[in-house]
Amino acid sequence: MEKHDVIVVGAGISGLSTAYHLKQHNRDLDMLIVDKAQGYGQGNTGRSAAGFRDMFSSRINHLLSSSTISFYKYIQEEMHHELGMKFVGYLFLAANNERGRTLESNIKNIPGTRRIEKDELRKSLSIADLDQESAEMLSLDPAEFGIFGGNCGIVEPDLICDFYYNALMEMDVNFSFGTSVQKLSLDPVKKLDFPGEPFLWQEKFIGPLETTSGQISADKYVIATDTWANYLLDPVGIDSHQRPKKRQIFQISGPSVEKLLFTDSFSRYGILPFTILPSHGIYLRPALKERSLWIGVSDDIGRDFSFVEDPEAEQDFYESGVYPVLSAYFPQLKDSKVTSKWAGYYSYNTIDKNPYIFKTMNAIVVTGTSGSGILKGDAIGRVTAALTEGKDVALLYSGDKININDLGVTGRNVDTEHIIL
């Protein structure tokens, strides 16, 4: 049976980043990364909206994201590893009502943000005044101002994963793709060789993993399987503190889309920022290479917690749910067509919307990123690596420090996040 110092289960952004920082700290570490896909970053990492922002209401989420953005920028600009990172900005549109004022108070003090008034929005976006009947029927708030974040933008997740993967290969980390972990086993710390061990009264630890390629074992395990965590943890009675939420993205194209996409008003890239509408959480993500827009939404009530292996985007959801709202704000998009669509899952922390990183026996669990794992990926990896190494404090790339317990279960100390996209 294979035996390693550390086995990381999951080759998405959290698993790769954790492995990278563990190996950076200890080059002699014998590490194996296991993933059931045929390559890295092929789960929900590769199905995301591929944006980055530091505009969060939670202090911890802001620290994690701003540090990660700084590290990604360093990789691209100083290490010359292209990440497709473009600081096109994030633009939150809002009304002058309680909801809009709450949004502004949550993010207005973040460095790099500025308020954009209604006249400038009309000029820059050609956004329409709402039809009163449609606004009432669809429960829409008008776009009366915007909050623009300059330290935000779009990125290519596969290129971020490329960086970590190539670095790990250079550090002699082993990968086992196409290997599905089917079961975690529990073993007694003090083995008595009695049938039926471990018993209730025995201290336990995670023993060998049952996989489609046979048994593998390690002193420590990192469970970075995103929404698949419950499949592994539920049978042994470990709460992952997350549930899956299906998320969908629809790519729309056409002449009117291109006209909206290209604008010189916000950044040197001359394209629309990642734009969030005032109502129902619908967003527009620029897709420059395709000359298109990606349309998505973080729908909550009415979206169940069911999970299937390969989720599909629902055309009817776009046509009856998303499109009426989108076209109310941008009537010029009525001639746009859905040219591609896909779906994935958020590993959804239903309590406070911050990541969970905690130790149980000889396993470290990282989960509950609530759709922003890429935005915080490097910092999450640093925190997870620090916990795996037995440290009490994690040092982020930004120089900020985070107490490990703040993101754990016992001693958890985070603010509830109110801005989930």
VEXLUMFI-295253 format. One line per field, with one value per residue (C-alpha): residue in one letter; x, y, z. Coordinates in steps of 0.5 Angstrom, whole numbers. Example, Ala and Ser with C-alpha at 12.3 -4.5 7.8 and 13.67 -1.06 7.14 Angstrom:
REM VEXLUMFI-295253
residuo	A | S
c1	25 | 27
c2	-9 | -2
c3	16 | 14
//
This chain:
REM VEXLUMFI-295253
residuo	M | E | K | H | D | V | I | V | V | G | A | G | I | S | G | L | S | T | A | Y | H | L | K | Q | H | N | R | D | L | D | M | L | I | V | D | K | A | Q | G | Y | G | Q | G | N | T | G | R | S | A | A | G | F | R | D | M | F | S | S | R | I | N | H | L | L | S | S | S | T | I | S | F | Y | K | Y | I | Q | E | E | M | H | H | E | L | G | M | K | F | V | G | Y | L | F | L | A | A | N | N | E | R | G | R | T | L | E | S | N | I | K | N | I | P | G | T | R | R | I | E | K | D | E | L | R | K | S | L | S | I | A | D | L | D | Q | E | S | A | E | M | L | S | L | D | P | A | E | F | G | I | F | G | G | N | C | G | I | V | E | P | D | L | I | C | D | F | Y | Y | N | A | L | M | E | M | D | V | N | F | S | F | G | T | S | V | Q | K | L | S | L | D | P | V | K | K | L | D | F | P | G | E | P | F | L | W | Q | E | K | F | I | G | P | L | E | T | T | S | G | Q | I | S | A | D | K | Y | V | I | A | T | D | T | W | A | N | Y | L | L | D | P | V | G | I | D | S | H | Q | R | P | K | K | R | Q | I | F | Q | I | S | G | P | S | V | E | K | L | L | F | T | D | S | F | S | R | Y | G | I | L | P | F | T | I | L | P | S | H | G | I | Y | L | R | P | A | L | K | E | R | S | L | W | I | G | V | S | D | D | I | G | R | D | F | S | F | V | E | D | P | E | A | E | Q | D | F | Y | E | S | G | V | Y | P | V | L | S | A | Y | F | P | Q | L | K | D | S | K | V | T | S | K | W | A | G | Y | Y | S | Y | N | T | I | D | K | N | P | Y | I | F | K | T | M | N | A | I | V | V | T | G | T | S | G | S | G | I | L | K | G | D | A | I | G | R | V | T | A | A | L | T | E | G | K | D | V | A | L | L | Y | S | G | D | K | I | N | I | N | D | L | G | V | T | G | R | N | V | D | T | E | H | I | I | L
c1	0 | 3 | 4 | 6 | 7 | 1 | -5 | -9 | -16 | -18 | -14 | -18 | -15 | -16 | -12 | -7 | -5 | -5 | 0 | 4 | 5 | 6 | 12 | 15 | 15 | 18 | 21 | 23 | 15 | 13 | 6 | 1 | -5 | -11 | -17 | -22 | -22 | -17 | -13 | -13 | -18 | -23 | -29 | -32 | -26 | -26 | -34 | -34 | -35 | -28 | -28 | -24 | -26 | -24 | -31 | -33 | -37 | -33 | -26 | -24 | -26 | -23 | -16 | -17 | -19 | -14 | -8 | -10 | -11 | -4 | 0 | -4 | -1 | 6 | 5 | 3 | 7 | 14 | 14 | 11 | 6 | 0 | -6 | -11 | -11 | -15 | -17 | -23 | -27 | -33 | -39 | -45 | -51 | -56 | -62 | -62 | -66 | -64 | -62 | -57 | -55 | -53 | -49 | -45 | -44 | -41 | -36 | -35 | -29 | -25 | -19 | -20 | -27 | -31 | -38 | -41 | -47 | -53 | -51 | -45 | -48 | -53 | -47 | -42 | -47 | -53 | -57 | -65 | -70 | -74 | -81 | -86 | -90 | -84 | -81 | -87 | -88 | -81 | -79 | -74 | -70 | -67 | -60 | -59 | -52 | -46 | -40 | -34 | -28 | -22 | -18 | -22 | -23 | -23 | -18 | -17 | -18 | -14 | -8 | -8 | -8 | -3 | 2 | 1 | 1 | 8 | 11 | 9 | 11 | 18 | 18 | 17 | 10 | 6 | -1 | -6 | -11 | -17 | -17 | -23 | -23 | -29 | -29 | -25 | -23 | -23 | -17 | -16 | -10 | -8 | -10 | -12 | -13 | -20 | -25 | -30 | -25 | -25 | -30 | -34 | -29 | -22 | -19 | -19 | -16 | -17 | -13 | -12 | -17 | -20 | -20 | -21 | -14 | -13 | -11 | -7 | -5 | -2 | 0 | -4 | -10 | -12 | -20 | -20 | -26 | -31 | -38 | -36 | -34 | -40 | -40 | -33 | -35 | -42 | -41 | -35 | -40 | -36 | -40 | -37 | -41 | -43 | -48 | -48 | -52 | -52 | -50 | -51 | -48 | -51 | -46 | -50 | -47 | -50 | -48 | -52 | -48 | -41 | -44 | -45 | -38 | -34 | -33 | -27 | -31 | -28 | -21 | -15 | -18 | -24 | -29 | -35 | -33 | -36 | -43 | -48 | -55 | -59 | -64 | -64 | -56 | -56 | -49 | -46 | -38 | -35 | -32 | -27 | -24 | -31 | -34 | -39 | -42 | -43 | -50 | -50 | -54 | -53 | -61 | -62 | -69 | -72 | -66 | -65 | -59 | -59 | -53 | -52 | -45 | -45 | -50 | -53 | -55 | -63 | -65 | -72 | -69 | -65 | -71 | -77 | -72 | -66 | -68 | -74 | -69 | -63 | -68 | -71 | -65 | -62 | -67 | -62 | -60 | -67 | -64 | -58 | -58 | -55 | -49 | -46 | -48 | -46 | -47 | -43 | -44 | -42 | -39 | -44 | -43 | -50 | -49 | -44 | -41 | -34 | -29 | -29 | -22 | -21 | -18 | -21 | -17 | -11 | -15 | -15 | -22 | -22 | -29 | -35 | -32 | -39 | -37 | -31 | -26 | -22 | -22 | -19 | -15 | -8 | -10 | -14 | -8 | -4 | -8 | -10 | -2 | -1 | -6 | -3 | 3 | 0 | 1 | -3 | -3 | -2 | 2 | -1 | 2 | 0 | 3 | -3 | -4 | -10 | -11 | -12 | -18 | -22 | -24 | -25 | -31 | -29 | -27 | -29 | -29 | -32 | -37 | -43 | -42 | -47 | -44 | -45 | -45
c2	0 | 7 | 11 | 19 | 24 | 28 | 26 | 32 | 30 | 35 | 38 | 45 | 51 | 50 | 43 | 46 | 52 | 48 | 43 | 49 | 52 | 46 | 44 | 51 | 50 | 43 | 41 | 34 | 33 | 27 | 29 | 26 | 30 | 25 | 27 | 23 | 28 | 27 | 33 | 39 | 45 | 41 | 41 | 47 | 51 | 51 | 52 | 59 | 66 | 67 | 74 | 77 | 82 | 85 | 88 | 84 | 86 | 81 | 83 | 76 | 75 | 82 | 80 | 73 | 76 | 82 | 78 | 73 | 79 | 81 | 75 | 73 | 80 | 78 | 72 | 75 | 82 | 79 | 72 | 73 | 67 | 69 | 69 | 73 | 77 | 84 | 89 | 91 | 93 | 91 | 95 | 95 | 98 | 100 | 105 | 110 | 106 | 102 | 96 | 101 | 105 | 98 | 96 | 102 | 102 | 95 | 97 | 104 | 104 | 99 | 102 | 103 | 104 | 110 | 112 | 113 | 118 | 116 | 121 | 118 | 111 | 113 | 116 | 110 | 104 | 106 | 103 | 105 | 108 | 102 | 102 | 102 | 97 | 92 | 95 | 93 | 86 | 84 | 87 | 92 | 97 | 103 | 104 | 111 | 110 | 105 | 103 | 101 | 97 | 98 | 92 | 87 | 84 | 78 | 72 | 65 | 60 | 54 | 59 | 60 | 52 | 52 | 56 | 52 | 45 | 47 | 49 | 43 | 38 | 42 | 41 | 33 | 33 | 26 | 27 | 21 | 23 | 19 | 16 | 17 | 17 | 12 | 12 | 15 | 9 | 10 | 6 | 6 | 10 | 4 | -2 | -8 | -13 | -15 | -16 | -9 | -4 | 2 | 1 | 7 | 8 | 8 | 14 | 14 | 17 | 17 | 11 | 9 | 11 | 7 | 9 | 6 | 5 | 1 | 3 | 9 | 12 | 18 | 21 | 27 | 28 | 35 | 34 | 40 | 37 | 43 | 40 | 33 | 33 | 31 | 24 | 23 | 26 | 24 | 17 | 18 | 23 | 29 | 35 | 39 | 45 | 46 | 45 | 45 | 50 | 50 | 56 | 57 | 62 | 63 | 66 | 71 | 74 | 79 | 86 | 89 | 85 | 88 | 95 | 94 | 90 | 95 | 102 | 106 | 109 | 105 | 102 | 102 | 95 | 99 | 94 | 93 | 92 | 86 | 89 | 87 | 89 | 93 | 87 | 79 | 79 | 78 | 80 | 81 | 79 | 81 | 75 | 79 | 73 | 71 | 78 | 76 | 77 | 72 | 72 | 69 | 70 | 67 | 65 | 63 | 61 | 56 | 53 | 47 | 43 | 37 | 35 | 31 | 29 | 33 | 39 | 42 | 50 | 51 | 55 | 56 | 59 | 64 | 65 | 66 | 68 | 72 | 75 | 79 | 83 | 83 | 86 | 91 | 94 | 94 | 93 | 93 | 86 | 84 | 81 | 77 | 70 | 65 | 62 | 57 | 55 | 51 | 50 | 48 | 48 | 53 | 50 | 54 | 56 | 57 | 60 | 66 | 65 | 65 | 59 | 53 | 51 | 46 | 40 | 33 | 28 | 27 | 31 | 38 | 40 | 46 | 48 | 53 | 58 | 60 | 61 | 65 | 60 | 63 | 70 | 67 | 61 | 63 | 66 | 60 | 55 | 59 | 58 | 51 | 49 | 53 | 49 | 42 | 44 | 45 | 53 | 58 | 64 | 64 | 69 | 72 | 74 | 81 | 81 | 80 | 75 | 71 | 67 | 59 | 59 | 65 | 60 | 54 | 51 | 52 | 59 | 61 | 69 | 72 | 77 | 75 | 76 | 80 | 80 | 73 | 73
c3	0 | -2 | 4 | 4 | 9 | 6 | 1 | -2 | -4 | -10 | -15 | -15 | -13 | -6 | -6 | -11 | -7 | 0 | -3 | -6 | 0 | 4 | -1 | -1 | 7 | 7 | 0 | 3 | 4 | 1 | -2 | -7 | -10 | -12 | -16 | -20 | -26 | -31 | -30 | -25 | -24 | -28 | -22 | -20 | -21 | -28 | -28 | -25 | -27 | -27 | -24 | -18 | -13 | -6 | -5 | 1 | 7 | 12 | 14 | 13 | 6 | 5 | 7 | 4 | -3 | -3 | -1 | -6 | -12 | -10 | -11 | -17 | -20 | -17 | -21 | -28 | -27 | -24 | -25 | -32 | -32 | -36 | -32 | -36 | -30 | -33 | -28 | -31 | -25 | -21 | -22 | -17 | -19 | -14 | -12 | -7 | -2 | 4 | 0 | -4 | 2 | 6 | 0 | -1 | 7 | 6 | 1 | 0 | 5 | 1 | -2 | -10 | -10 | -12 | -13 | -20 | -20 | -25 | -31 | -31 | -31 | -37 | -41 | -40 | -40 | -44 | -38 | -39 | -34 | -32 | -35 | -29 | -30 | -31 | -25 | -21 | -24 | -23 | -17 | -20 | -16 | -21 | -22 | -19 | -17 | -18 | -13 | -18 | -15 | -19 | -15 | -19 | -25 | -29 | -30 | -33 | -27 | -32 | -32 | -25 | -24 | -29 | -25 | -19 | -22 | -26 | -19 | -16 | -21 | -21 | -13 | -15 | -12 | -15 | -18 | -19 | -24 | -25 | -18 | -14 | -7 | -5 | 2 | 9 | 14 | 21 | 25 | 33 | 35 | 40 | 36 | 39 | 33 | 36 | 30 | 29 | 31 | 32 | 38 | 41 | 47 | 42 | 40 | 32 | 26 | 19 | 16 | 9 | 3 | -1 | -8 | -15 | -16 | -9 | -2 | -1 | 6 | 9 | 16 | 14 | 9 | 6 | 4 | -1 | -5 | -5 | -6 | -6 | 1 | 4 | 0 | 4 | 11 | 12 | 13 | 18 | 22 | 20 | 19 | 13 | 14 | 7 | 2 | -5 | -9 | -17 | -21 | -28 | -33 | -40 | -45 | -50 | -56 | -62 | -65 | -59 | -54 | -57 | -57 | -49 | -48 | -51 | -47 | -45 | -39 | -33 | -35 | -40 | -43 | -46 | -44 | -39 | -32 | -28 | -27 | -22 | -23 | -17 | -17 | -16 | -16 | -24 | -26 | -33 | -34 | -40 | -44 | -49 | -53 | -55 | -56 | -51 | -44 | -39 | -35 | -28 | -22 | -15 | -14 | -7 | -5 | -9 | -11 | -8 | -5 | -9 | -13 | -19 | -22 | -28 | -28 | -34 | -35 | -36 | -42 | -39 | -33 | -37 | -41 | -36 | -30 | -32 | -39 | -37 | -31 | -36 | -42 | -37 | -35 | -42 | -47 | -53 | -51 | -54 | -60 | -56 | -57 | -52 | -55 | -50 | -43 | -37 | -29 | -23 | -16 | -10 | -4 | 0 | 7 | 10 | 16 | 15 | 8 | 10 | 8 | 13 | 15 | 21 | 23 | 25 | 27 | 22 | 17 | 15 | 11 | 7 | 4 | 5 | 0 | -3 | -10 | -8 | -8 | -14 | -11 | -5 | -7 | -5 | 2 | 3 | 1 | 6 | 12 | 10 | 10 | 16 | 20 | 17 | 20 | 27 | 27 | 30 | 25 | 18 | 14 | 8 | 2 | 4 | 10 | 14 | 19 | 21 | 27 | 25 | 29 | 26 | 20 | 24 | 28 | 35 | 36 | 30 | 29 | 23 | 20 | 16 | 9 | 6 | -2 | -5 | -13
//
